């Protein structure tokens, strides 16, 4: 396991979002022992990893919905510059 493994980081973020292991375990349908094993380096099954990512993305969507700036950041690229016509 790498120190900054994205899957483990997602589990840690989901733990913070849910407010603790008990609530995250209930949401994922796993035991606390299994969750700790994932944090310790055991491979996370794809089905549970997708649920974890869903928790993280739902939190991000909620955060974006509360963006109160007058001009929220757009997710599109700005138009490319046109040359002055010199070849």
N, C-alpha and C positions, 0 to 999 in steps of 0.2 A: 504494500500500500504506500502510495506517495503521500507526503505530508499534506498536500493541498489537493487531494483527489476530489474532483467535482461532485461525485455521488455522495461522498461523506459530508462535503460542505453543504449539499442540498438537504441532507438529513439534519444537520445542525441548524440550518435555517428554518426547516419545517418544525423542529422542536421549539425554536423561539417563537414562531408564529402561532403554534397551537398552545403554547403556554406550559409545556412540559411533556414528559414521556408518556404519562398515563393517557392524556388526550390524543396524542399522536398515535399511540398503539391502538387505541379504540378506533380511530379513523382508518388506520391501515389494516386492522384485523389481525394484529400480531401480538406476541407477548413482549414484555419488557426485556426479557433475556435475549430474544431474537433481535430486537432493536439495538441492544448493547453490542451484540455480536457484529452487527453491521458497522457500528461505530469503531469497533476494534479491528476491522479489516476484512471480515467475511464478505463475500460477494452478495450484493443485493439483487434478489430476483427482479426480473424486468417488470412484472405486474406491480410490485410494491414501489419500485423506482418511479414508475409512471404516476402512481398516486402521490408520491412525495413531490414530484415536479409539479403536479396539479395544485398542490397546496401552496407551493412557492409562487406559481404564476397567478393564482387567484389573489394572493396577497398583493402582488405587483399591480394587478388590474384594479384592485380596490384603492391602492395608493394613487394610481394615475387618475382615477375618477374623482379624487378629492383635490386635484391640482387646481388651485384657485388663482393662478397667475393669469393676467389679462391675455397673454399670448403663450400658451403652453407650447413646449417643444414639439415640433412636427417630426414625424418619423420618416419623412421623405427626404431625398437628397435635393439640394438646391440645384437650379438649372446650371448647365455648364456654360462657361464663357465662350462667346463667339469671337473668332479672330477678326481683325480689322480688314480682312480681304486681301492681305498681302500674301503672295505665294512664294 
